[in-house]
Amino acid sequence: MTDTTRLAARLNGQPDLYAALRAAIAGTGTAPAIPDLIAACDAPTAARLGAVDAGLLAAIARKAATGEAVAGSAALRARLATLPAHPLFLPDPAEGATMALPTTGERPDMPAFSDRTFDAWFDAHRARGIRYGLGLYGENRTVYATPQFADAASPERRTIHLGIDVFAPVGTPVHAPLAGRVRHLTYNADPLDYGNTLILEHDLDGMRFFTLYGHLAASLPDLHPTGRIEAGQTIAHLGDWPENGGWAAHIHFQIVTDLLATSGNFFGVGHASLRDVWSDISPDANLLMRLPAHSFTV
C-alpha cells in the first residue's frame, strides 16, 4: 500500500474532508499531489474532493505538512508591513473620521449591509462627521451562513471575512495602493457576490501576490487586461446596489497570496476551522491600509 493510498483510506467516508486531510498529513512533512490523492479515494469521496477548489486542498495539505499554507507567506507579510503604500481612498481613512461596523451585535440598531435601510442609517452617521465605515477582517459573519457559502467537502459554511470593508458614498474613487498589473476584471453576478471585481497582480522582487477590489461601479476607468497600474492611480469607483452584488456602497479590499484554482473571482470568506490556512492565503488587508487599531473597535 502506497503512502497516497493510506492517506486516501483515512479520508474515505469522512464528513469533514478538510479536517480529515489535515489530520492525515499532520507530522508527515510532505504534502501529497492532490490529483493523485483524489484518484486513490473511493468514488463518493473522490467526487466530493473533486467538487471543491484543488488549490485550497493543496494549501490545507501544505499547512499540515510544513506549517505554511502558501510558501513564503510569512516573509511576504513582513515585507508588506513596511512597504510604502498609497491610501486606498483620499482623504486617507487612517487619518480621517472612521466608524467600526462589526456585525456581531455591538451596534444593535445597525441594519445588515445587504439591507437597503443601511444607507439611511449610515447617512445619519455621516451627517455627524463620520467619513468611512469599516467592516472587520477575520470577523465571523452570520450573513454568510447560507448554502452559497457551503461546499461538498465539509458541512461547515465559510463565514470568516477575509478582507476589510470600507463604506463610503457611491462613486467614491478607489486608488491602487501599489504598482502592479491587471490580472482579472470580472462581473460576478450571484446575489451577495462581488458584482464588479478587479484583481491586481504585484511583484516584490520575485514575491508575487494579489489585491482584490470587490463591489465596484460598472463604469470602471479604462483598465486593460495585463495593463500596468501605478501606485495612487484611480482604478475604480464604489458601485451602487444594482451593480455591486446587492450591498450598501463599499469596497471589499483583500490581499491574496495564492489565487488557488480560481479565475476572476476569489473567496471573500473562509472556514472558521481553517482560519490559520486562510490567514496564510489572505493575510490582514490592514498590512497595506495601516489603520490604527482603535479604528476597528466600537
N, C-alpha and C positions, 0 to 999 in steps of 0.2 A: 504493500500500500504506500503510495507516494505521500509527501507532506501535503500537497494540494488536496488529495483525496481525503486525508484525515481531517483537514480543515473543513472541507465540504460536509463531511459527516456530522460535524459539530453545528453546522448551520441548518441542516435539513429539518424542516418542520417547526423551526423556532418562530414564535410570534413576533419577536422584535429582532430582525436580522441585523440591524446596526449594532445592538448590544451584543449579539452573539458573535458578530465579526470581531469586535474589539476584544471580547473575552478569548476567542480562539487564537488571536495573533499576539496578545499581550505577552511580552517577555521573550518572544522568538527572535527579535532583532531583524526580521526580514518580512517585508510586505509582499504577498503573492501577486502575481499578474491577475487582475480581476477577470478578464475573459476566460482564463484557464480555470479559475475558481468557480465561476458560474457554470462552465461546461461540466465540472465534476459534481455539481449538486444534482439532487433528484429533480424531476421535471417541474413540480409545483414551486419549489424553492428557486430554481433557475429562472422561472417565469417572473417571479416577484423581484428578484435581483435585476433581471434584465429590463424591468419597467421603470427603474429609478436611475438617477444620474450616475454613470460609471465613474466619473471624476470624483464625486462625493464618496463613493465606496472606496476608491483608491486613497483619498485623503484620510478617511477613517482608519484604513489599514496602516497607512504610514504613521499616523498618530500613535496607534497601538504598538507599532514595531519600533519606532525611532523617537517618539516624543514630539515630533513636529509634523503637523498635517501637510504643510507646504514647506518644502526645503527652503531655508533662508528667510522664513517669515519673521523670526526674531530679529535677525540682522536688519531686515527692512524696516521693522517698527522703530528700531533705534535710529536709523537714518531719517525716517520721516519726522521724528520728534524734533529734529534740529534743522530740517531743511527749510530754507526761506519759501514761504507760500503766500500768494496773493489772496486777499479776502474773497470769499465766495460771493459776498454782497457788499455794496457800498451804500451807506456807511458800514463799516465792519461790525458784525454782531458782537465781536469780542470787546468792542468799546462802547456799544450802544445799549439802549434800554431793551432788555430781553425778559421773557417770561417763560419759565419751565412749564411744560404741558404734559405731565405724567398722566397715563390713562388708568392708573390703578387706584383711583378713589381720592387722591389728595385734593382734587378740585371737584367736589361732588356736583357742582352746578354746570360743569363743562359738558356740552354735547359731544358726541362722538365725532371724530374727524370726518366720518362719512355721512354725517347728518347735516343737512343744509342750514339748520339753525345755528351751527357753529359759526358761520360768517358773522351774524349779528352779535353773537356773544363775544367773538374776538374783536370786532369793530369797536365794541364798547370799551374794551381794554386799550385799544389803540388810541381812542379818544382821550384816554387818561395818560398818554405818553409812552405806551409800550410800542416798540417798533417791530420786534420779531418775537414769534412764539417758537419754542424749541421742543421737539419730540426726542425722546431719550434713546440713546444707544444701549442695547442689552436689555431693554425692558421686555417683560413677559406680558404680551397683549392678548386679551381675551377676544378681541375683534377678529383674530386670525383663527379661532377655533372652529373652522368650517371645513367641509370636505375639500375645498380648493387647496387647502394647506396640508393635506394628508398625502401619503403615498403608499405604495404596495408593500414596502419593506418593514413597516412598523405601524402600530396603531396610534402612535404619538403624532399629534399635529405639530407643525412648525409655528411657533408663537414668539420666538425671541427676535426682537427687532435688531437688524444688523447695520443700520445706518443712523444718521442724525437727520431729523426733520427740521426744516426752518419754514415757518409760516409767515407770509408777507402778502401784500396785495397782488392780485392778478396782474401779470405783465412786468413784475419786478425783474430787472436784468440779473442774470447769473454770470459770474466771471470764472474763468478757469484758474484754479489755484496754482497749477503747474503747467509748464510746457509739455506738449505731447502730440498725439495724432488721434484722429477719429478712428475708433475701432468698429463701433456699431451705432447706427442711428435708426431707431425702430419705433413702430407704434404697437404697443402691447394692449390689446383691446379688451381683455377679460375684465369683468367687474372687479374692482378693488385691486387691479394690477397697476402698472406704472403709467399707462397711457403712453404719451410720447417720451421716449427714453434715449439718452445719449450715454455711450460708454467711451471714455478716452483711454488710450494706452500710453504709459510713461516708461522711461528707461533711466535708471540711475546707475551709470557705469556698469551696465550689464544686468542690473537687478530690475526685472520687468514687473510692473503691476498696473492696475487699472483704477479709474474712478468712475463711478456711476451716478447719473443725474436723472431722477425719475419725476414724473408728473409735470412735464413741461408743456408749454404752449405749442400749438401746431405751427405757428409762424416762427420757425427757428431761423436763426441767422444763416447766412449762406455757407453752410458747412458741407464738405465733400468727403466721401469715404477715403480714408488714409490721409486726408488733408492735415497739414501742420497746424497746430494750435499753440499760441503763445500765452505765457502766464499773464493773467489780467484781461485777456480777450473776452469780450461778451460772447458766450456760447449758447445762451438760451434765455427764455423768459418764463416766469411761472404761469402755468396753464390754469384754465377755469374748469368748472365741473364737467362739462360735456367731453373734454379732451384729455383729462388728466387721470382717468381711471375711476372717477367718481369720488373725489375727495375735495375738501376745502383747499384753497390755493396754498401750495407749499412745495418745497423740494425735498426729495429723499436723496441724501448725499451719502455715498458709501465707498469705502476703499475695498478693493478686491485684489488679493494676491494671486489667485488662480481662477480663471473662468470655468474650470471644470469642463463639463461636456456641453455647456450652454452656448447659444449663439443669439445675440440681440436682446437677450433678457438675462436676468440673474436672480438668484434667490435673495429676497429682501428680508426674509425671516428664516430662522433656523430652529432646530430642535433643542429644547432645554437640556436634554440628556447629552447632547453633543456640543454644549456651549464651548468647551475647550477646543474642539475641532473647528467650529465656526469662527472662533476668535483668531485662529491662525489664518483662515481663509478671508475673513473680513474683520480686520482689527478696527478699533475705535476710530471713527472718522474725525474725532477731535484731535488726533495727531496732526491734522492739517488745519482744522478750524481754529484751534488754540483758544477756545472759550474758557474762561475761568470756571473753576469747579462749582462755585455758587450759582452759576447760570442754570444748572440742572436740578436745583432744589427749590421747593416751594417755601 
